[in-house]
Amino acid sequence: MDRNQIIGIALISVIIIAFMIWMQPSKEQLAKQKQKKDSLELVEIKKLEEEKKKKQEQNISSDTVKVITDDMIAEKILNTQDTTLLDSLNKKLYDLYGQFAEAAVGKEDFYTIENDLIKVKISNKGGRVVEVELKNYKTHNQTPLILFDGPDNLFHLDFFADNKLISTKNFYFETTDDKNINATSSQKQLVMRLYADTDKYIDYVYTLKPNSYILDFDIKFNNVNDIIAKNSNYIELTWQTNLKSLERGDKPENMNTLLFYKYYEDAVEQLTEVKDDQKTLSTRVQWIGYKHQFFASVLIAKKYFDNAKVSQINEPGDSILKTMASKISLTYKGAAKETVPMAFYFGPNQYKILNNIEIAEDVKLDMQEMIPLGGNIFRAVNVYVVIPLFNFLGKYFASFGLIILILTIIIKTGLFPLTYKSFLSSAKMRVLKPQIDEINARIPADKPMDRQQATMALYRKVGVSPMGGCLPVLFQFPILVAMFRFFPASIELRQQGFLWATDLSSYDAIVSWETEIPFISSLYGNHISLFTLLMAVAILISTLMNSSQLQGNNPQMAGMKLMMYLMPVMMIFWFNNYSSGLSYYYLLSNIITIGQTFLMRRFVNEEALLKKLNENAKKNKEPQKSKFQQRIEEMSKQRQLYSKKK
């Protein structure tokens, strides 16, 4: 670089610096610009307030507008240096919040309290739980299992103070506790405090113990009784949560994601599964639960909630299943110091855990009722037989495929006496078929009552009960239904693999596709479950082997046989999206049934059985009729007489 170039660059630099100094605004100009900016901000706030007022006049909810307006005012206070503007904004906050105005200004920060099972994230804005992670579980795609998170999940108190509606979601709570609290080895607390004055505040006290899914939560009112409206007997608590999709297979998960609640010292009930629903709970409530298929978030009153309004909205999106919301009335007595004791349950829907939760003495929670084990006798079978047996086997075997196999063998062995009795009854009916055909040939078809009486007389004579084959099957039916409810509801099977199935709580897809096929995708799904196909084949073989139980050639019997053959085909569609553990169980059950049928046919000699029945007929030439049979015959005679007269 020569001398002329250096001189040129220096001159250009001097010119640029001089121009910048010359163009710099004066102090008076800067003041005018700032005044103009502050005026525009006040105009913007005023417009929002006018919009809120307009919406209120139109009876339209203005909660969102109010939050935007209040947040803007708080933000301006944080950023402004102008004393005049600051005084104006502070006055607006006081007009909105009265003695809580100072708490409306702050910066959002997050705190965590965790143990070895759960990690709870709490925001100082609103003092609320914003996220819950279950440490020992993952979603179906192996990401951390978050029950809920995000700003759309609400938890706040609403009450009147100084003739102003106060909602705690708009305020910044203070705390002196650490940002990360670990309760793995000992009980720990996190206290979030909302100040109205130095000695007037509301505390949210979160307490977590080691190895627990229970997060104790107490609301403590301290000297705010002269601030909160004197006629306030209740304070409203709003709890709203978006339940995220956590499992593979949206249909079963959506069907099992719903809102539960328990009346105080009364029954557990739920909202409708398949549609939007809401209900006003006008009497005392013990707890309200937002239930996923395998997990739950439950708010429990250690005493009771006075009443509540609950709602459930189905969401069309992929990530959110349903939105649950509750508006709960908490008793407020207006004392100087007052505590509302509650607790959260954030954890799995596992029977042995939910059945043993205690939050207060003599308080029966019945939270295990959220697990869909069936009603009445079916639930009893699961609770007193299947679950204890399943848990017992789980102590000795690590493979859940092997546990289901052993469980099936035990159940089928226990039911074998009933199975044998049913088979023996059908064998008796089968060897008597020639005599029944002879009765039908002898008595005209236009005399059905005579045919029936003659057939019943034959049964009495040889000592055969036509109900002998039906009653054993009827007694086995509760087991069949109980297992249908047990496997899809068992969190123990969740993400447990066996053979080609990667998750026994969900379907086992050997073939899958993304393209939506009209009718097929909605009815069948976008995959093929192998366990379901094998189960259907086993049912069909078992049906063919036992179809001889249906005797006769009348149209009704033919229709029943057709239904029996169509059932396996229908089950392919029903079970394709169901738990592969359930299909595997039914496959094993039918294979064992086929084996038992082969054995019984081998050891039951039908010729010897017919000989014995004929011997019974010789001994009982005039068999004694039961009172029931006598009534049936009397009713038949009266019907025939009535028909003749008519």
Secondary structure, DSSP 8 states (H G I E B T S, - for coil): --HHHHHHHHHHHHHHHHHHHHHS--HHHHHHHHHHHHHHHHHHHHHHHHHHHHHHHTT---HHHHHHHHHHHHHHHHH---HHHHHHHHHHHHHHHGGGGGGG-----EEEEE-SSEEEEEESBTT-EEEEEEEEEE-TTSSEEEEE-STT-EEEEEEEETTEEEEGGGSB-B--S-SEEE-SSS-EEEEEEEEEETTEEEEEEEEE-TT-SEEEEEEEEES-TTTB-TT--EEEEEEEEEEE--SS-HHHHHHT-EEEEEETTS-EEE--SSS-EEEEE-S-EEEEEEE-SSEEEEEEEEEEESEEEEEEEE--SSSEEEEEEEEEEEE----SEEEEEEEEEEEE--HHHHTT--SSTT----GGGGS---SHHHHHHIIIIIHHHHHHHHTT-S-HHHHHHHHHHHHHHHTHHHHHHHHHHHHHHHHTHHHHHHHHHHS-TT-HHHHHHHHHHHHHHHT--TTTTHHHHHHHHHHHHHHHHHHHH-GGGTT--BTTBS-TTS--EEEE--S--TTHHHHT-SEEEHHHHHHHHHHHHHHHHHGGGS---SHHHHHHHHHHHHHHHHHHHHHTTS-HHHHHHHHHHHHHHHHHHHHHHHH--HHHHHHHHHHHHHH-SS----HHHHHHHHHHHHHHHHHHH-
